[in-house]
């Protein structure tokens, strides 16, 4: 299951960046996979450096502008897109 979870995280990130997943679906699926299906001890250093910080962002996503205005911790679509790009760059920079 863990290998499947690792592959799913990579696929979710790719699909989100390609516009195949909206932000809300990406965040929900990424959070579930990372938090409930993944054995984090199996991550490579690059994956840990990419997915850990991304998880810390996706858990704060809110699709509601008024909610984000009231609660400063909540993040919007642009924040998640930036976090996803940072995660992808981290993975791409990792030695093969």
C-alpha positions in Angstrom: 0.0 0.0 0.0 2.8 2.4 0.8 4.4 2.2 -2.7 0.9 2.8 -4.1 0.5 5.8 -1.8 3.9 7.2 -2.9 2.9 6.8 -6.6 -0.5 8.4 -5.9 1.1 11.5 -4.3 3.3 11.9 -7.4 0.3 11.4 -9.7 -1.9 13.8 -7.8 0.8 16.5 -7.9 1.2 16.0 -11.7 -2.5 16.0 -12.4 -3.0 19.2 -10.3 -0.2 21.0 -12.0 -1.6 19.9 -15.4 -5.0 21.3 -14.5 -6.7 17.9 -14.4 -7.6 18.3 -10.7 -9.1 21.4 -9.1 -7.6 22.7 -5.9 -10.3 21.4 -3.6 -10.1 17.8 -5.0 -6.3 17.9 -5.0 -6.1 19.0 -1.4 -8.6 16.5 -0.2 -7.0 13.6 -2.0 -3.4 14.6 -1.1 -4.3 15.1 2.5 -6.0 11.7 2.8 -3.2 9.9 1.0 -0.4 11.5 2.9 -2.0 11.4 6.3 -3.8 8.0 6.2 -2.3 5.8 3.5 1.4 6.6 3.5 4.2 5.2 5.7 6.3 8.4 5.8 9.4 6.4 6.8 9.5 5.0 3.3 9.8 8.4 1.6 13.1 9.3 -0.1 14.7 12.5 1.3 13.5 14.4 -1.7 9.9 13.2 -1.3 9.9 14.0 2.4 11.2 17.5 1.6 8.6 18.0 -1.1 5.5 16.3 0.4 5.9 17.3 4.1 5.7 21.1 3.4 3.0 20.6 0.8 0.9 18.7 3.3 1.3 21.6 5.8 -0.3 23.8 3.1 -3.1 21.6 1.8 -4.6 21.1 5.2 -5.2 24.8 5.4 -7.0 25.2 2.1 -10.4 26.8 2.1 -12.4 27.5 -1.1 -14.3 30.2 0.7 -12.9 33.8 0.3 -14.9 35.1 3.3 -13.5 32.3 5.5 -10.0 33.1 4.4 -10.5 36.7 5.2 -11.7 35.9 8.8 -9.1 33.1 9.5 -5.6 34.1 8.5 -4.3 30.6 8.5 -6.6 29.5 5.7 -5.1 29.4 2.2 -6.5 30.0 -1.3 -5.9 28.4 -4.7 -2.9 30.6 -5.5 -1.2 29.5 -2.3 -1.7 25.9 -3.0 -0.5 26.3 -6.6 2.7 27.9 -5.3 3.2 25.1 -2.8 2.6 22.5 -5.4 5.2 24.1 -7.7 7.7 24.2 -4.9 7.1 20.5 -4.2 7.5 19.7 -7.9 10.8 21.7 -8.1 12.1 19.8 -5.0 11.3 16.5 -6.6 12.8 17.5 -10.0 16.0 18.8 -8.3 16.6 15.5 -6.5 19.5 13.4 -7.9 18.3 10.3 -9.8 
